[in-house]
């Protein structure tokens, strides 16, 4: 009897119970976080013609395994979060992948075309819009996202925050 093989990508999928829990979270705060990141990384680099094509288009990013959905639009100056779309409304463009595959894209460790042809990244809706956005992103020289670059910064901030709390508590008069 042959043993079942497990690929490394199988190990990097958000477990179903975690996805079920995440799907209960309100969508808008997540969309706000996503557009903040998009505005910091992309907004100033978008070519005018791409911005014009994206203007007021309803876009959606679906993280399949985490069961998260982020809705947003381009206002002409920045990305803005949108309230979640309700049926029968549909997004003009929806990109879907797993959390790991989106991370690989952000880290430029995986090419979107490869993920698309391997059916790990899907695009629904206005395919012309999707291709223009993809080509524009490919043309922009963006820094590679490396989550580890923030790790050394988090620990000192957390330690300083705790130290401040202890100093504040110690400096208060007794009984207050």
C-alpha positions, 0 to 999 in steps of 0.5 A: 500500500502506497503512503499518502504524500504530503507536499509542503504547500499542503502543510501551509494551508490555514486549518479548516477550524481556524478558517471557520473562526476567521470567517466570523470576523467582521470584514470591514476592518480587514479591508481597511488593513489591506487598503492601508498596506496597498496605499503604502506600497502601491498607490503612488506607483500606479500609472495614470492609465491603470488608475483610470481603468480601476477608478471606482471598480469594486475589487475583492481579494478572497483568501480561500483557506482563511475564508476571508474576503476584502472589498475595496475600490480605487478612488483616483487617489487611493484605495478605499475599503468598501462594505462587503458586497451582498447578493446579487452585487458582484465585484468587478474583479475578484482575486482568490488564492490561499493565504500562503500563495498571497504571501508568496506573491507579496514576497515575489517568491512565486509568479502570478502566472505560474499560480494562475496556470496551476489553478492556485490563483483565480481571477473572476470578473473583468479579465481585462482589468485583472490583466492590466492590474497584474501587468502594472504590478509586475512592472512596478519595482516594489520591495519584497515583503519579508515579515521577518523584517518587522520581528526585531522591531516588535520585541523592543516595542513590547518590552518598552510598553511593559516597562512604561506600564510598570513605571507608571504604576510604580509612580502612582501614589498608593491607594489610587 
